[in-house]
Amino acid sequence: MQLAAIGFDADDTLWHNEPIFAMTEQKFEELLSAYCSAEEIRRRLFEIETRNLHHFGYGVKGFVLSMIETAIELTDGQITGAEIQRLIDLGRHMLESPIELLPHVETVLHSLAVRYPLLLITKGDLLDQESKIARSGLADLFTHIEIVVEKTPDVYAHILAKYDIPPERFLMVGNSLRSDILPVRAIGGLAVHIPYRITWQHELANPDGVTYFKLDHIGELPAFVRRLEREEA
């Protein structure tokens, strides 16, 4: 079987993303340490982030707004203007931080782009994601780039139909079972899970018997693709 296209997630699949969120969350906890415990801050922030996804979506801007809302609630409105400005500054720093590619990414993409159309399928704030893609230096390696609000079976099906890609000949590569693996398998596509060392709680999912492939790191992908095509021939 010759693959028709290979898709990639971006954050924590091609480049580090979660560490900047973890570092900012730590600074947020330090800012509110006089009001409550770190555990309570983390718990409340996650609750508010999850509640706000419907309104603000994924990305830095929604994260900053959720931090501000959490700070107001946990301090009973005592948070100062200067402290809110500090949270805004943290968000600005996140948006301007350099992109650090994961090991093997450039080599792997260059290798695969010679033989296959590559799709970058990522979710989040449009401006934030476009900026990260531009700063990564990888944009020219992708035949198509799709930035979506959420990754569902319907969204993947729409993207593949748009580019006339048969689902059974499409391989998706990502770090999130919830966003990259399960929805692609639901429409008959193939999926490779490459776990990242940190997984946001919202992206955790139970595969519940769903079959998919798993690699330790992206450097193993070219050999895996060759093996997959031989076995499916």
Secondary structure, DSSP 8 states (H G I E B T S, - for coil): ---SEEEE--BTTTB--HHHHHHHHHHHHHHTTTTS-HHHHHHHHHHHHHHHHHHH-SSHHHHHHHHHHHHHHHTTT---HHHHHHHHHHHHHHHH----B-TTHHHHHHHHHTTS-EEEEEES-HHHHHHHHHHHT-GGG-SEEEEES---HHHHHHHHHHTT--GGGEEEEES-IIIIIHHHHHTT-EEEE---S---GGG----TT---EE-SSGGGHHHHHHHHHHHH-
